[in-house]
Amino acid sequence: QVQLDESGGGLVQPGGSLRLSCAASGNILSINAMGWYRQAPGKQRELVASINKHGFTRYLDSVKGRFTISRDNANINLLMNSLRPEDTAVYYCNAYWVVDYVGRDSWGQGTQVTVSS
């Protein structure tokens, strides 16, 4: 099992910055990739950014150049700059891990990010 503990989030004005952090525990050696998803009211959950065990990163087009994902051992951070009202959502940390050739997902509890003046 992999457990995820999120921190960060909150209320910020448009153009501001926030940092989200996620710490993994448990079977961390089985983790292939970690990332951040978000879900706004009435919308589907979408991948915001991910980083795999080789350091390869992926970003949602709308956050490229504004958000940066980084990894430090079993912890990941998401630095969000130039925030926009449309970035408002609940952000979830995700870990994809593999044991005995079976892939599984673990999720954090979610943290609210609100961008508003």
VOVEXFI-626608 format. One record per residue: residue in three letters; residue number from 1; z, x, y of N, C-alpha, C in turn. Coordinates in Angstrom, 1 decimal, decimal comma. Atoms other than C-alpha are relative to their C-alpha. Example, Ala and Ser with C-alpha at 12.3 -4.5 7.8 and 13.67 -1.06 7.14 Angstrom:
# VOVEXFI-626608
[ALA 1 [0,0 0,9 -1,2] [7,8 12,3 -4,5] [0,0 0,9 1,2]],
[SER 2 [0,0 -0,9 -1,1] [7,1 13,7 -1,1] [0,8 -0,8 1,1]],
***
This chain:
# VOVEXFI-626608
[GLN 1 [0,0 0,8 -1,2] [0,0 0,0 0,0] [0,0 0,9 1,2]],
[VAL 2 [0,0 -0,7 -1,3] [-0,6 1,0 3,6] [0,5 -1,0 1,0]],
[GLN 3 [-0,6 0,8 -1,0] [1,5 -0,4 6,4] [-0,4 0,5 1,4]],
[LEU 4 [0,4 -0,4 -1,4] [0,5 -0,4 10,1] [1,0 -0,5 1,0]],
[ASP 5 [-0,9 0,4 -1,1] [2,7 -0,4 13,1] [-0,7 0,3 1,3]],
[GLU 6 [0,8 -0,1 -1,3] [1,0 -1,1 16,5] [1,0 0,1 1,1]],
[SER 7 [-0,7 0,0 -1,3] [2,2 -0,4 20,0] [-1,0 0,1 1,1]],
[GLY 8 [0,9 0,0 -1,2] [0,8 -0,7 23,5] [-0,4 -1,4 0,3]],
[GLY 9 [0,4 1,4 -0,4] [-1,0 -3,6 25,0] [0,7 -0,4 1,3]],
[GLY 10 [-0,7 0,6 -1,2] [0,1 -5,8 27,9] [-1,0 -0,5 1,0]],
[LEU 11 [0,8 0,6 -1,1] [-1,2 -7,1 31,2] [-0,5 1,1 0,9]],
[VAL 12 [0,6 -1,1 -0,9] [-3,5 -4,9 33,4] [-1,0 -0,7 0,9]],
[GLN 13 [1,0 0,5 -0,9] [-5,7 -5,6 36,4] [-1,4 0,6 -0,4]],
[PRO 14 [1,4 -0,5 0,3] [-9,5 -5,3 36,1] [-0,2 1,4 0,6]],
[GLY 15 [0,2 -1,4 -0,4] [-10,5 -1,6 36,3] [1,1 0,9 -0,5]],
[GLY 16 [-1,1 -0,8 0,4] [-7,2 -0,5 34,9] [-0,2 0,6 -1,4]],
[SER 17 [0,0 -0,7 1,3] [-6,3 1,4 31,7] [1,2 -0,4 -0,8]],
[LEU 18 [-1,1 0,2 1,0] [-4,2 0,8 28,6] [-0,3 0,9 -1,2]],
[ARG 19 [0,1 -0,8 1,2] [-3,5 2,8 25,5] [0,7 -0,8 -1,2]],
[LEU 20 [-0,6 0,5 1,2] [-3,0 1,3 22,0] [0,2 1,1 -1,0]],
[SER 21 [-0,3 -0,9 1,1] [-1,4 3,2 19,2] [0,3 -0,7 -1,3]],
[CYS 22 [-0,2 0,6 1,3] [-1,2 2,5 15,5] [0,4 1,2 -0,9]],
[ALA 23 [-0,5 -0,9 0,9] [0,9 4,4 13,0] [-0,1 -0,5 -1,4]],
[ALA 24 [0,1 0,4 1,4] [0,1 4,2 9,3] [1,1 0,6 -0,8]],
[SER 25 [-1,0 -0,6 0,9] [2,7 4,7 6,6] [-0,3 -0,6 -1,4]],
[GLY 26 [0,2 0,3 1,4] [2,8 4,4 2,8] [-1,0 0,9 -0,6]],
[ASN 27 [1,0 -0,8 0,7] [-0,2 5,6 0,8] [-1,1 0,5 1,0]],
[ILE 28 [0,9 -0,4 -1,1] [-1,8 7,3 3,8] [-1,2 0,9 -0,5]],
[LEU 29 [1,0 -0,9 0,6] [-3,8 9,8 1,6] [-1,2 -0,8 -0,5]],
[SER 30 [1,1 0,8 0,5] [-5,9 6,9 0,4] [-0,8 -0,7 1,1]],
[ILE 31 [0,7 0,6 -1,2] [-7,1 5,9 3,9] [-1,3 0,7 0,2]],
[ASN 32 [1,3 -0,5 -0,3] [-10,8 6,3 4,4] [-0,4 -0,1 1,5]],
[ALA 33 [0,4 0,2 -1,4] [-11,1 4,9 7,9] [1,1 -0,9 0,6]],
[MET 34 [-0,9 0,8 -0,8] [-9,0 3,3 10,6] [-0,7 -0,5 1,3]],
[GLY 35 [0,7 0,5 -1,2] [-10,0 1,2 13,6] [0,8 -1,1 0,7]],
[TRP 36 [-0,5 1,1 -0,8] [-9,3 -1,5 16,1] [-1,0 -1,2 0,0]],
[TYR 37 [0,8 1,3 -0,2] [-10,6 -5,1 16,0] [0,7 -0,8 1,1]],
[ARG 38 [-0,6 0,9 -1,0] [-10,1 -7,8 18,6] [-0,5 -1,4 -0,3]],
[GLN 39 [0,4 1,4 0,1] [-10,2 -11,5 18,6] [0,5 -0,8 1,2]],
[ALA 40 [-0,3 0,9 -1,2] [-10,4 -13,7 21,7] [0,0 -1,4 -0,4]],
[PRO 41 [-0,1 1,4 0,4] [-9,6 -17,4 21,7] [-1,4 -0,6 -0,2]],
[GLY 42 [1,3 0,7 0,3] [-12,4 -19,4 20,1] [-1,1 0,9 -0,5]],
[LYS 43 [1,1 -1,0 0,4] [-14,3 -16,2 19,0] [0,4 0,6 -1,3]],
[GLN 44 [-0,3 -0,7 1,2] [-14,6 -14,3 15,8] [0,6 1,4 0,3]],
[ARG 45 [-0,5 -1,3 -0,1] [-12,8 -11,1 15,2] [-1,1 1,0 -0,1]],
[GLU 46 [1,1 -1,0 -0,1] [-15,0 -8,1 16,1] [0,6 1,4 0,0]],
[LEU 47 [-0,4 -1,4 0,0] [-14,8 -4,4 15,5] [-0,2 0,6 1,4]],
[VAL 48 [0,1 -0,6 -1,3] [-14,1 -2,5 18,7] [-0,3 1,5 -0,2]],
[ALA 49 [0,2 -1,5 0,2] [-13,9 1,1 17,5] [0,6 0,4 -1,4]],
[SER 50 [-0,6 -0,5 1,3] [-13,3 3,0 14,2] [-0,3 1,5 -0,1]],
[ILE 51 [0,1 -1,4 0,3] [-12,9 6,5 13,0] [0,3 0,2 -1,4]],
[ASN 52 [-0,2 -0,2 1,4] [-13,3 7,7 9,5] [0,7 1,3 -0,3]],
[LYS 53 [-0,7 -1,2 0,4] [-11,6 10,6 7,6] [-0,7 1,2 0,4]],
[HIS 54 [0,8 -1,2 -0,5] [-14,4 12,9 8,7] [-0,1 0,1 1,5]],
[GLY 55 [0,0 -0,1 -1,4] [-13,9 12,1 12,3] [-1,2 -0,8 0,7]],
[PHE 56 [1,1 0,7 -0,5] [-17,0 10,0 12,7] [0,4 -1,3 0,6]],
[THR 57 [-0,4 1,2 -0,8] [-16,6 7,2 15,3] [-1,1 -1,0 0,2]],
[ARG 58 [0,9 1,1 -0,3] [-18,2 3,9 15,9] [0,6 -0,9 1,1]],
[TYR 59 [-0,5 0,8 -1,1] [-17,9 1,7 19,0] [-0,9 -1,3 0,1]],
[LEU 60 [0,7 1,2 -0,5] [-18,8 -1,9 20,0] [-0,8 0,4 1,2]],
[ASP 61 [0,8 -0,4 -1,1] [-21,7 -1,6 22,4] [0,6 -0,2 1,4]],
[SER 62 [-0,6 0,4 -1,3] [-19,8 -3,3 25,2] [1,1 0,9 0,5]],
[VAL 63 [-1,1 -0,9 -0,4] [-17,0 -0,7 25,2] [-0,4 1,5 0,0]],
[LYS 64 [0,5 -1,4 0,0] [-19,1 2,5 24,8] [0,1 0,5 1,4]],
[GLY 65 [-0,1 -0,7 -1,3] [-18,3 4,9 27,6] [1,3 -0,4 0,7]],
[ARG 66 [-1,3 0,5 -0,6] [-15,0 3,0 28,4] [1,2 0,2 -0,9]],
[PHE 67 [-1,0 -0,2 1,0] [-13,0 3,2 25,2] [-0,2 1,3 -0,8]],
[THR 68 [0,0 -1,2 0,8] [-12,1 6,3 23,2] [1,0 -0,2 -1,1]],
[ILE 69 [-0,9 0,1 1,2] [-10,6 6,2 19,7] [0,2 1,5 -0,4]],
[SER 70 [-0,3 -1,3 0,5] [-8,8 9,3 18,4] [1,0 -0,1 -1,1]],
[ARG 71 [-0,8 0,1 1,2] [-6,9 10,2 15,3] [0,9 1,3 0,0]],
[ASP 72 [-1,0 -1,1 0,2] [-3,8 12,4 14,7] [0,7 -0,3 -1,3]],
[ASN 73 [-0,5 0,3 1,3] [-3,1 12,5 11,0] [-0,1 -1,5 -0,3]],
[ALA 74 [0,1 1,4 0,4] [-2,2 9,0 10,0] [0,2 -1,0 1,2]],
[ASN 75 [-0,2 0,8 -1,2] [-2,0 7,7 13,6] [-1,4 0,0 0,8]],
[ILE 76 [1,1 0,1 -0,9] [-4,8 6,4 15,8] [0,4 -0,5 1,3]],
[ASN 77 [-0,2 0,4 -1,4] [-5,0 5,8 19,5] [-1,3 -0,6 0,5]],
[LEU 78 [1,2 0,5 -0,6] [-7,4 3,7 21,5] [0,3 0,0 1,5]],
[LEU 79 [-0,2 -0,1 -1,5] [-7,6 4,7 25,2] [-1,1 -0,9 0,6]],
[MET 80 [0,9 1,0 -0,5] [-9,2 1,8 27,1] [0,0 0,2 1,6]],
[ASN 81 [0,2 -0,1 -1,4] [-10,5 2,5 30,6] [-0,9 -1,0 0,6]],
[SER 82 [0,9 0,9 -0,7] [-12,3 0,4 33,2] [0,0 -1,4 -0,7]],
[LEU 83 [-0,1 1,2 0,7] [-11,0 -2,7 31,6] [-0,5 -1,2 0,8]],
[ARG 84 [0,6 1,2 -0,6] [-12,7 -6,0 32,2] [0,7 -1,3 -0,5]],
[PRO 85 [-0,6 1,2 0,5] [-11,5 -9,6 31,9] [-0,5 -0,4 -1,4]],
[GLU 86 [0,6 0,3 1,3] [-13,8 -10,0 28,9] [0,6 0,8 -1,1]],
[ASP 87 [-0,7 -0,8 1,0] [-11,7 -7,4 27,1] [1,3 -0,6 -0,5]],
[THR 88 [-1,2 0,7 0,4] [-8,9 -9,8 26,9] [-0,1 -0,6 -1,4]],
[ALA 89 [0,0 0,4 1,4] [-8,0 -10,5 23,3] [1,3 0,5 -0,7]],
[VAL 90 [-1,0 -0,6 0,8] [-5,5 -9,8 20,6] [-0,7 1,1 -0,8]],
[TYR 91 [0,5 -1,2 0,7] [-6,1 -6,3 19,2] [0,7 0,2 -1,2]],
[TYR 92 [-0,6 -0,2 1,3] [-5,5 -5,6 15,6] [-0,4 1,4 -0,5]],
[CYS 93 [0,3 -1,2 0,7] [-5,2 -2,2 13,9] [-0,4 -0,3 -1,4]],
[ASN 94 [0,5 0,2 1,4] [-7,0 -1,9 10,6] [-0,1 1,4 -0,7]],
[ALA 95 [0,2 -1,1 0,8] [-7,0 0,6 7,8] [-0,7 -0,4 -1,3]],
[TYR 96 [0,7 0,3 1,2] [-9,5 0,7 5,0] [0,4 1,1 -1,0]],
[TRP 97 [-0,5 -1,0 1,0] [-8,1 2,5 1,9] [-0,4 -0,4 -1,4]],
[VAL 98 [0,6 0,1 1,3] [-9,2 3,1 -1,6] [0,9 0,6 -1,0]],
[VAL 99 [-0,8 -0,4 1,2] [-7,2 3,3 -4,8] [-0,7 -0,4 -1,2]],
[ASP 100 [0,6 0,3 1,2] [-8,7 3,5 -8,2] [-1,4 -0,7 0,2]],
[TYR 101 [1,4 0,5 -0,3] [-12,2 2,9 -6,7] [0,0 -1,4 0,6]],
[VAL 102 [0,0 1,3 -0,6] [-11,1 -0,4 -5,2] [0,4 0,1 1,5]],
[GLY 103 [-0,3 -0,1 -1,4] [-11,2 -0,7 -1,4] [0,8 -1,2 0,5]],
[ARG 104 [-0,9 1,1 -0,5] [-8,6 -2,7 0,5] [0,2 0,2 1,5]],
[ASP 105 [-0,3 0,0 -1,5] [-7,8 -3,6 4,1] [1,5 -0,3 0,2]],
[SER 106 [-1,3 0,4 -0,5] [-4,5 -3,5 5,8] [-0,1 -0,3 1,5]],
[TRP 107 [0,1 0,4 -1,4] [-3,9 -5,1 9,2] [1,4 0,1 0,7]],
[GLY 108 [-1,2 0,1 -0,8] [-1,3 -4,7 11,9] [0,2 -1,4 0,5]],
[GLN 109 [-0,4 1,4 -0,3] [0,5 -7,7 13,4] [-0,8 -0,5 1,3]],
[GLY 110 [0,7 0,4 -1,1] [-1,7 -7,7 16,5] [0,8 0,2 1,3]],
[THR 111 [-0,6 -0,2 -1,3] [-1,0 -6,9 20,2] [-0,9 -0,5 1,0]],
[GLN 112 [0,8 0,7 -1,0] [-2,1 -8,9 23,2] [-0,4 1,0 1,1]],
[VAL 113 [0,5 -0,7 -1,2] [-4,3 -7,2 25,9] [-0,5 -1,1 0,9]],
[THR 114 [0,5 0,9 -1,0] [-4,8 -9,3 29,0] [-0,4 0,7 1,2]],
[VAL 115 [0,5 -0,6 -1,2] [-7,0 -8,2 31,8] [-0,2 -1,1 1,1]],
[SER 116 [0,1 1,1 -1,0] [-6,5 -10,3 34,9] [0,6 0,5 1,3]],
[SER 117 [-0,5 -0,3 -1,3] [-5,9 -10,0 38,6] [1,1 -1,1 0,4]],
***
